[in-house]
C-alpha cells in the first residue's frame, strides 16, 4: 500500500525512478536548562577585624529589591531558607505567591572571604520562569538596616551568572527537546526539537550510548562498495554496523538532451563533476 512520508528537509534526487526510504527513530538532545542564575556575594576582606569592626560594631544587614519592591533587612549571614522566603515573598518576582526562587549557600574563601556565596535560581512555575530576569538590586546602606562598613572591608554585591531564556518548562512529566544539528554561533543553546509525527502518548524513550557517523564521498563517482568495519578494541557487548546506500552514488554514462531542432546538427560537451571538480 502507498504511504505518505513527511521529510524534515528537501530532497533532490539525481535520477528519476524508485528510491529507498529508511525509517529511523527521531533523535533529539535534551534542551539545556534555561533558568536565570544570579549570585550574591557577601564578604569581609579585612582579616584584622572580621564583621563588626571598630567603625561598625553591630552585624550589618541589607535589602534586596526587584522591580521596585524590596525585602526587609536581611542579615549578612542569613540562611538559604530565610533568603528563599524573602525573595519568594516579592510579588514582582512571584505574583501568584508560589515558590519561584531557589537559593543555595556555600563557603568560598576566594570569592567570598569571611562570608558566604549564594546562588539564586529563578526556576519556579511563575512569570519569571525560563526567561531573562532583571538583576536584583542590593542596598547595603538602607536607613532601616545596619549599613555595611566599606572601610572595614565589608561588602555585598550581586551578579548574573547566566541569563535566562525562553523555553518550555522542565516538569516531572515534561522534558523539553532540542535539535541535534549544529548550534548557530548566535545562539547559546540548540533550537527546540521538532516532532514530525502524529500526537502520541506513552512513547518509549531511549538514551543513546553509542556513536553514529555519516560518511559522504565527495570525490567518488558512482556507487561506492560497502565499507567494512573492524571492531578493534570494542568490548564484546558492543555492536558496530555499516548501512550501505543510504544515498546511492551515481555515475551517469548517458544524458538526454531536450529542445533539439529536427534536421539541425547539434554539438554538446558533457562533463561529470563531483565536490572536488571536473
C-alpha positions, 0 to 999 in steps of 0.5 A: 500500500502507498504511504505518505512520508513527511521529510524534515528537509528537501530532497533532490534526487539525481535520477528519476525512478524508485528510491529507498526510504529508511525509517529511523527513530527521531533523535533529539538532545535534551534542551539545556536548562534555561533558568536565570542564575544570579549570585550574591556575594557577601564578604569581609576582606579585612582579616584584622577585624572580621564583621563588626569592626571598630567603625561598625560594631553591630552585624550589618544587614541589607535589602534586596529589591526587584522591580521596585519592591524590596525585602526587609533587612536581611542579615549578612549571614542569613540562611538559604531558607530565610533568603528563599522566603524573602525573595519568594515573598516579592510579588514582582518576582512571584505574583501568584505567591508560589515558590519561584526562587531557589537559593543555595549557600556555600563557603568560598574563601576566594570569592567570598572571604569571611562570608558566604556565596549564594546562588539564586535560581529563578526556576519556579512555575511563575512569570519569571520562569525560563526567561531573562530576569532583571538583576536584583538590586542590593542596598547595603546602606538602607536607613532601616538596616545596619549599613555595611562598613566599606572601610572595614572591608565589608561588602555585598554585591550581586551578579548574573551568572547566566541569563535566562531564556525562553523555553518550555518548562522542565516538569516531572512529566515534561522534558523539553527537546532540542535539535541535534544539528549544529548550534548557530554561533548566535545562539547559546543553546540548540533550537527546540526539537521538532516532532514530525509525527502524529500526537502520541502518548506513552512513547518509549524513550531511549538514551543513546550510548553509542556513536553514529557517523555519516560518511559522504564521498565527495570525490567518488563517482558512482556507487561506492562498495560497502565499507567494512568495519573492524571492531578493534578494541570494542568490548564484546557487548558492543555492536558496530554496523555499516548501512550501505546506500543510504544515498546511492552514488551515481555515475551517469554514462548517458544524458538526454538532451531536450529542445533539439531542432529536427534536421539541425546538427547539434554539438554538446560537451558533457562533463561529470563533476563531483565536490572536488571538480571536473 
